[in-house]
Amino acid sequence: MKDIRLRDLPSFLRTTDPNDCLFNFCMESVERALSASAIIFHTFDALEQEVLTSINSMFPRVYTIGPLQPLLNQIQEDDLYSIDCNLWKEEVECIQWLDSKKPNSVVYVNFGSVAVATKQQLIEFGMGLAKSGHPFLWIIRPDMIAGDCADKSVRPRDFDAVGI
């Protein structure tokens, strides 16, 4: 990836522990990919063309199948309604809160499944959201805070009035 920095990689890839289980799992997966008949990525060509072109030079059969969620919504078979792309338990209170807002009026923030930040970075980002004056829904994973876990101390009291 052009201009990628070490700090841009997920923390489990920056480990100095050669026995780290997640790092070793990733290494084994990459090694197995060398003998795979094809590799499938949950993305789409226009989003990551440069990276996909580079990967395609090493693995000639690379396929993109994303984004999956909109595709799942178009399938009408009842059996497929149980398929979901979430790794965390869905909180229905968020849906109820969103339903109470006007369409296209809520800022949605989600850093994905591997991004981490310091507590101070999250607080500063949250204060920026709060000062925007717009209602927002901010997804914070329990393991998103570097060296900590998400708790009420990450969300200043002001946020409760704004909508998280």
C-alpha positions in Angstrom: 0.0 0.0 0.0 1.4 3.3 -1.0 2.4 5.6 1.8 1.2 3.2 4.5 2.9 3.7 7.9 3.4 1.2 10.7 1.0 3.1 12.9 -1.7 2.6 10.2 -1.7 -1.1 10.7 -3.9 -2.8 13.3 -2.1 -3.3 16.6 -2.0 -7.1 16.3 0.2 -6.7 13.3 2.6 -4.4 15.1 3.4 -6.8 17.9 7.0 -7.7 18.8 5.9 -11.0 20.4 6.6 -13.8 17.9 4.1 -16.0 19.9 1.2 -13.6 19.6 -1.7 -15.9 18.6 -3.6 -13.3 16.4 -0.4 -12.4 14.5 0.4 -16.0 13.9 -3.1 -16.7 12.8 -2.8 -13.9 10.2 0.6 -15.2 9.1 -0.8 -18.7 8.6 -3.7 -17.4 6.7 -1.4 -15.5 4.3 0.8 -18.6 3.8 -2.3 -20.7 3.0 -3.4 -18.1 0.5 -0.4 -18.9 -1.6 -1.9 -22.3 -2.4 -5.6 -21.1 -2.6 -7.4 -21.4 -5.9 -8.8 -17.9 -5.4 -9.0 -15.1 -2.8 -12.2 -13.2 -1.9 -12.2 -9.8 -0.3 -15.1 -7.9 1.3 -14.6 -4.7 -0.6 -15.1 -3.4 -4.1 -12.7 -2.5 -6.9 -13.2 1.2 -7.1 -12.5 1.6 -3.3 -9.2 -0.1 -3.2 -8.1 -0.5 -6.9 -4.3 0.2 -6.2 -4.1 -2.4 -3.5 -6.1 -5.0 -5.4 -3.9 -4.5 -8.5 -0.9 -5.1 -6.3 -2.4 -8.2 -4.7 -3.5 -9.5 -8.1 0.2 -9.5 -9.3 0.9 -12.1 -6.5 -2.5 -13.9 -6.5 -4.0 -14.0 -10.0 -7.5 -15.0 -8.9 -8.7 -12.2 -6.7 -12.4 -11.5 -6.4 -14.2 -8.6 -4.6 -17.7 -9.2 -3.3 -18.7 -6.0 -1.5 -20.4 -4.4 0.1 -22.2 -7.4 1.4 -24.9 -5.8 3.5 -26.7 -4.1 0.6 -26.5 -7.3 -1.3 -28.0 -9.3 1.5 -30.9 -6.9 1.7 -31.7 -7.7 -2.0 -32.0 -11.5 -1.5 -35.6 -12.5 -0.8 -35.0 -16.0 0.7 -36.2 -16.3 4.3 -33.3 -18.5 5.2 -30.8 -15.7 4.5 -32.3 -13.2 6.9 -30.3 -14.9 9.7 -27.1 -13.9 8.0 -25.6 -10.8 9.4 -22.3 -8.9 9.0 -22.0 -7.8 12.6 -19.5 -9.3 15.0 -21.1 -7.6 18.0 -24.6 -7.9 19.5 -27.0 -5.4 17.9 -28.4 -2.9 20.3 -32.0 -2.2 19.3 -32.2 1.0 21.3 -30.1 2.6 18.6 -32.7 1.7 15.9 -35.5 3.0 18.0 -33.5 6.3 18.6 -32.8 6.5 14.8 -36.4 5.9 14.0 -37.3 9.0 16.1 -35.1 11.3 14.0 -35.8 12.8 10.6 -34.3 11.0 7.6 -30.8 12.1 6.7 -30.4 14.1 9.9 -28.0 11.9 11.9 -24.3 11.7 11.6 -23.1 8.1 11.8 -19.6 7.3 13.0 -18.0 3.8 13.0 -14.3 3.2 12.9 -14.7 -0.5 11.9 -13.5 -3.6 13.6 -9.8 -3.0 14.1 -9.2 0.7 14.6 -8.0 1.8 18.0 -7.6 5.2 19.6 -6.5 6.6 23.0 -9.1 7.7 25.4 -8.1 11.4 24.8 -8.5 11.0 21.1 -12.0 9.6 21.5 -12.9 12.4 23.9 -11.7 15.0 21.5 -13.4 13.4 18.5 -16.6 13.2 20.6 -16.5 16.8 21.6 -16.2 17.7 17.9 -19.3 15.7 17.2 -21.1 17.3 20.1 -20.1 20.8 19.0 -21.4 20.1 15.4 -24.9 20.6 16.7 -26.1 17.5 14.8 -27.5 14.4 16.4 -25.1 11.5 16.0 -24.8 7.8 16.4 -21.3 6.8 17.3 -20.3 3.1 17.5 -17.6 2.5 20.1 -16.4 -1.1 20.4 -15.5 -2.4 23.9 -11.9 -3.0 22.6 -11.5 0.3 20.7 -9.5 2.2 23.4 -5.8 1.4 23.3 -4.8 -0.2 26.6 -8.3 0.2 28.1 -11.9 -0.8 27.5 -14.8 1.5 26.7 -16.8 2.7 29.6 -18.8 5.7 30.7 -15.6 7.7 31.5 -15.0 7.9 27.7 -18.2 9.7 27.1 -18.5 13.0 28.9 -21.9 13.8 30.4 -22.4 16.4 27.6 -22.7 13.5 25.1 -25.8 12.1 26.7 -27.7 15.2 25.8 -26.5 15.1 22.2 -27.5 11.6 21.4 -25.1 8.8 22.1 
